[in-house]
Amino acid sequence: MNNLKKHFNQEAEAFDKQVLKNIPKYPEMLTALINAIPDKKEKPKILDLGCGTGNITKKVLERYPQAEITCLDLSENMIEIAKEKLSQYKTIKYIVGDFTKTDITEKYDAIISSLALHHIPTDEEKQEMYKAIYEALTDEGVFYNADVILGNSTYNEKLNNTVATQDMKKVGVTQEEINEHKQKRDDNDIPTTVYNHIQMLEKVGFKEIDIIWKYYANVVYGGTRKE
């Protein structure tokens, strides 16, 4: 078990460092996401969809130490890493599962996600996910997502890629590593435009929809459930 823990810790460290290289403004993006959660309750009930290694949940608990958080992720390894990272907190429930297939049976004051929903294959399936999220929120509950988007024109998409390459080079990423990262994105990511996201949120009933933060291909957006 000690070797397993060491392995998970090494994986977590590698992931956390890698995401900082691939998304240089990642800390700023997460701060914008956490700031978007209203401070109406001292003990908000929050669902972290695609929690990964627990970066977002950790920041939520730094702001709301008494928050009740459910961490849901497809990867059992990621969940184990999150448990290790967040071991000092006792108000977290962990679920291993595909968030596109897992029934969300409880109600939450906030549902948040980061770098996960762009893996959902089609806009139709993304909208179904938004519907499930909407229905899992309390009245006045909010959903916010920090994610990768597609440019709304050929030029803007080219610009997004150019800026991303420049930013990665500034933090020491080699051209070979950039090419590998791009290939992984081409193989695994299915982003859509922020305009499409906003339309989908409107269709399922969200109000007060807003773009909280944007830097080229990375964005924080969301809305409120209102009865």
C-alpha positions, 0 to 999 in steps of 0.5 A: 500500500505504501508503494501504491500511495507513493505511485499515486502521489507521483502521478498527482504531482505530475498531473498538477505540474503538467496542467500548469504548463499546458494551461499557464493561467490555470490558477487564475481560471480556478480562482474565477470558478471558486469566486463564482460560487455565491456566499449565501450559505456557510455550509453549501452543498457542492458537487465537483463533476470530474474532480480529478486530483482534487484541485478545485475541491481543495480551493472550495474548502479553503473558501468554505471550510464547512462545505459538504462536497461530493467528488465524482470522477471516472478515474479510480486512480484520480479519486485515490489521489484526491483522497490523499490530497484532501485527507485533512477534510472530513466533509467529502464524499467520493464517487467513482463513475461516469458523470454522463451516466451516473444518476445525480439523486441529491440536490446541491447549492452549487455544481462545478466542473473543470476541464471535464465536460469537453470530453462529452462527444456531442452537443446533444449529449452536452445539453443532456448533461446540462439538463441533469445538472439543472435538475440536481440544483436547489432553487437559486443553485448555481452551475459553473464550468471552467473548460476548454472551448472552440473558437467561433471562427476559423481565425479565432481558433487559429489565434487560440492555438497560437496563443496557447503555443506561445504561453506554453513556450514561455513556461518552458514547454518544448515544441515536441511536448506541445505537439504531443499535447496537441495530439492528445487533445485531438484524440480526446477532446470534443470542445464546442464554442462558448456561444453554443454552451450558453444556448444549451444552458438557456434551453434547459432553463438556466437564468443569470447566465454569464461568462465570468472569465475568459482567456482565448480557448479557456473560459469560466461560464455558468448560470443559476437555477430559478424556479 
